[in-house]
Amino acid sequence: MRQTPPGRSLEEQLAEIAQEVTLRGEAAERRRQDEIEAARQKRIAWEAAREEARIRYAEAYRVRHFEAQEAAWRHATRLTEYGSAVRTRGRPEPTPKHGSAGQRPPSSASTH
């Protein structure tokens, strides 16, 4: 068993031990609070990154949607212009696919 050093009473040693236990407990509580705060900050940063990603995705989706609408609008405009030209000038002759230019493709209907 440990003997008390000369000049220090058991009460003094017990008071020192109690103080050390208190200090260590306070230090452990500070570490726990620091860990809680670090986890909170990490969660806040993660939520901010998630929100930023959501905003970027929504913006990219809108851009793709508007590009598709623009392409459909251009296509409709070309068809409208073509229809107007057909009404104004008459139906264009098809481009010959067989033979030389100026020749008509062979007719599939027979003349009897």
Backbone torsions as a table, in degrees:
resi	resn	phi	psi	omega
1	MET	NA	144.5	-178.2
2	ARG	-74.0	139.2	176.3
3	GLN	-100.0	151.2	179.1
4	THR	-75.3	139.4	177.3
5	PRO	-64.1	152.2	-179.5
6	PRO	-62.0	139.1	177.3
7	GLY	90.4	-7.2	-179.9
8	ARG	-120.1	126.3	-179.2
9	SER	-83.8	163.2	178.0
10	LEU	-61.5	-36.4	178.9
11	GLU	-62.7	-41.1	178.0
12	GLU	-63.5	-42.6	-179.9
13	GLN	-65.8	-40.8	178.4
14	LEU	-63.8	-38.9	178.0
15	ALA	-63.9	-41.7	178.1
16	GLU	-64.1	-41.8	178.5
17	ILE	-64.4	-43.3	179.3
18	ALA	-62.3	-41.2	178.6
19	GLN	-64.3	-42.5	179.7
20	GLU	-63.1	-42.9	177.7
21	VAL	-60.7	-43.3	179.3
22	THR	-62.4	-46.2	-179.5
23	LEU	-62.4	-43.0	179.2
24	ARG	-66.0	-38.3	177.0
25	GLY	-63.7	-41.8	178.0
26	GLU	-65.0	-39.8	178.2
27	ALA	-64.3	-41.5	178.3
28	ALA	-64.3	-39.1	178.6
29	GLU	-65.6	-40.2	177.1
30	ARG	-62.8	-42.2	177.9
31	ARG	-61.8	-42.8	179.3
32	ARG	-62.5	-44.1	178.4
33	GLN	-64.5	-39.1	177.7
34	ASP	-63.2	-41.2	178.1
35	GLU	-65.0	-40.1	177.6
36	ILE	-62.5	-44.1	180.0
37	GLU	-65.3	-41.4	178.5
38	ALA	-62.2	-42.1	178.3
39	ALA	-64.7	-38.8	178.3
40	ARG	-64.1	-44.6	178.8
41	GLN	-63.8	-39.4	178.2
42	LYS	-63.5	-42.2	179.0
43	ARG	-64.5	-41.5	178.6
44	ILE	-62.1	-44.5	179.2
45	ALA	-63.6	-41.5	179.3
46	TRP	-63.6	-43.9	179.5
47	GLU	-64.1	-38.0	177.6
48	ALA	-65.4	-42.6	178.6
49	ALA	-64.8	-39.8	178.9
50	ARG	-64.4	-43.0	179.0
51	GLU	-64.2	-41.3	177.6
52	GLU	-62.1	-42.4	178.1
53	ALA	-64.4	-39.4	178.5
54	ARG	-63.0	-42.5	179.5
55	ILE	-64.7	-44.8	179.0
56	ARG	-61.9	-41.9	179.2
57	TYR	-63.6	-45.1	-179.6
58	ALA	-61.9	-41.0	178.8
59	GLU	-64.7	-43.8	178.4
60	ALA	-62.9	-38.9	178.1
61	TYR	-63.0	-45.3	179.0
62	ARG	-61.0	-41.9	179.7
63	VAL	-61.6	-47.0	179.0
64	ARG	-61.2	-41.3	179.9
65	HIS	-63.3	-45.9	179.6
66	PHE	-66.3	-37.9	176.8
67	GLU	-62.8	-41.0	177.5
68	ALA	-65.1	-40.9	177.5
69	GLN	-63.9	-40.9	179.8
70	GLU	-64.4	-42.7	178.9
71	ALA	-63.5	-41.9	178.1
72	ALA	-65.0	-39.1	179.2
73	TRP	-64.4	-44.4	178.5
74	ARG	-62.2	-42.3	179.3
75	HIS	-62.5	-45.8	178.8
76	ALA	-62.5	-39.2	178.7
77	THR	-63.4	-43.9	178.1
78	ARG	-62.4	-42.3	178.9
79	LEU	-64.8	-39.6	178.4
80	THR	-64.1	-44.4	178.1
81	GLU	-62.7	-41.0	178.0
82	TYR	-62.6	-46.6	179.5
83	GLY	-60.7	-40.2	178.3
84	SER	-65.1	-42.6	178.7
85	ALA	-64.4	-39.5	179.0
86	VAL	-63.1	-43.5	179.6
87	ARG	-65.3	-36.0	-176.6
88	THR	-78.0	-46.5	-172.9
89	ARG	-104.3	-8.3	-174.8
90	GLY	92.2	165.5	-177.2
91	ARG	-67.6	130.7	178.7
92	PRO	-70.9	148.7	176.9
93	GLU	-71.5	140.0	177.8
94	PRO	-67.1	149.4	177.6
95	THR	-74.3	131.4	179.6
96	PRO	-61.4	137.6	179.4
97	LYS	-107.4	-18.7	-178.6
98	HIS	-120.4	145.5	174.6
99	GLY	74.1	-164.9	-177.1
100	SER	-90.2	171.3	-179.8
101	ALA	-62.1	141.4	-179.7
102	GLY	92.5	-19.1	177.0
103	GLN	-87.9	143.3	176.4
104	ARG	-87.4	147.3	175.4
105	PRO	-64.6	152.0	-179.0
106	PRO	-59.4	140.4	179.6
107	SER	-79.8	140.2	-179.7
108	SER	-87.4	-16.2	179.8
109	ALA	-85.5	135.3	178.2
110	SER	-92.4	149.3	178.7
111	THR	-107.1	114.8	179.8
112	HIS	-112.3	NA	NA
